């Protein structure tokens, strides 16, 4: 992807937020050549914190950090360990992100959960996906009694009768208007 691609969304132009491998590699070479984080951030639209994190990882591990990573779900013990390391040892979110391979945004969510609900809150996980009962209601087909069937038929006939009366009234009204201006059918 060309990093300088502008997209129009809701009448506002903004730079795309996704950057592919070649764009990230270009940013790393620019940093090596002495360009500032702020220049790259403002010119190419990459998040400044993300750029700094990638730069630290790039210096530490090389090119492999620029490829998309597959994230795995973490268990409660891992979340406890990471949050306690951040809280007790004063590790920054970026350093913890690099150390444990978790995104900064995910770490901030874990910290917020820990600070509001304690260590037990990190153990609870919400079930993923759509909650039950949000789909269309199931139609329960129970056998109709003779009385229910007859009532349904009577209601359908009443509805049909009302519709036919309405159509007849509209046709008569149209014919009366046409007769009034001299375009209607003669009554002879």
SVG drawing of the C-alpha trace seen along z (x, -y; Angstrom):
<svg xmlns="http://www.w3.org/2000/svg" viewBox="-78 -20 99 50">
<polyline fill="none" stroke="black" stroke-width="0.4" points="0.0,0.0 1.2,-3.4 1.5,-5.2 0.5,-8.6 -3.0,-7.4 -5.8,-9.8 -9.3,-8.4 -12.5,-10.4 -14.9,-9.2 -18.0,-11.2 -16.7,-14.3 -13.4,-14.4 -10.0,-13.3 -7.7,-11.3 -4.7,-9.0 -5.3,-5.3 -4.2,-3.8 -3.0,-0.4 0.6,-0.2 2.0,2.8 5.4,4.4 7.1,2.2 5.8,-1.0 7.0,0.0 10.4,0.9 10.5,-2.5 9.8,-4.2 12.5,-2.2 15.1,-3.2 14.0,-6.8 14.5,-6.6 18.0,-5.1 18.7,-8.0 17.9,-10.6 14.3,-11.5 12.3,-12.3 9.4,-10.3 7.2,-13.4 8.0,-13.9 7.1,-10.3 4.0,-10.4 2.6,-13.6 3.7,-12.8 2.5,-9.2 -0.3,-9.1 1.2,-6.3 0.5,-6.4 3.5,-7.9 3.4,-5.4 3.1,-2.5 6.1,-3.9 8.2,-4.2 7.3,-0.7 8.2,0.7 11.5,-1.2 12.5,0.3 11.4,3.8 13.2,3.3 16.5,2.4 16.1,5.4 14.8,8.2 15.2,6.9 12.9,7.3 10.7,10.0 8.8,7.5 7.5,5.7 5.4,8.6 1.8,8.9 1.6,11.0 -1.0,13.6 -2.2,12.9 -3.2,15.6 -5.8,15.4 -4.2,15.0 -5.2,16.9 -5.9,15.3 -2.5,16.3 -0.7,14.4 -2.9,11.3 -2.2,11.4 1.5,11.6 1.6,8.8 -0.5,6.4 1.3,7.1 4.6,6.5 3.4,3.1 1.9,2.1 4.7,3.3 7.8,2.6 6.7,-0.6 7.1,0.9 5.7,-1.4 3.0,-0.1 5.4,-0.2 8.1,1.7 5.5,4.3 4.1,4.5 7.6,5.3 8.4,7.7 5.2,9.7 4.1,9.3 0.7,7.7 -0.6,4.5 -0.5,1.3 -4.3,0.9 -4.9,4.4 -2.6,3.7 -4.4,0.5 -7.7,2.4 -6.3,5.0 -5.0,2.2 -8.3,0.5 -10.1,3.8 -7.6,4.5 -7.9,1.0 -11.7,1.1 -12.4,4.7 -9.1,6.1 -7.2,9.1 -10.3,11.3 -11.8,9.1 -8.9,10.2 -10.0,13.8 -13.5,13.3 -13.8,13.4 -16.8,12.5 -18.2,15.0 -17.4,14.0 -20.0,13.5 -23.6,12.5 -25.5,13.1 -28.3,15.7 -31.7,14.4 -30.6,11.6 -31.6,13.4 -35.0,13.7 -37.6,15.2 -38.3,18.8 -41.7,19.6 -43.4,22.2 -45.7,24.3 -48.3,25.8 -51.3,27.4 -54.3,25.1 -57.6,26.0 -60.7,25.8 -61.9,22.7 -58.5,20.9 -58.4,21.8 -61.9,20.4 -61.1,17.2 -57.9,16.7 -59.9,17.3 -62.6,14.8 -60.0,12.2 -58.4,12.7 -61.7,12.4 -62.5,9.2 -59.2,7.7 -59.7,8.7 -63.2,7.2 -62.0,3.9 -59.3,3.7 -61.8,4.3 -64.2,1.6 -61.3,-0.9 -60.3,-0.1 -64.0,-0.4 -64.2,-3.8 -61.0,-5.0 -62.2,-3.9 -65.6,-5.6 -63.8,-8.8 -61.5,-8.8 -64.4,-8.2 -66.4,-11.1 -63.4,-13.5 -63.0,-12.4 -66.8,-13.0 -66.6,-16.4 -63.9,-17.5 -65.7,-15.9 -63.4,-13.0 -65.2,-10.2 -67.4,-7.5 -70.9,-8.5 -73.7,-7.1 -75.8,-6.2"/>
</svg>
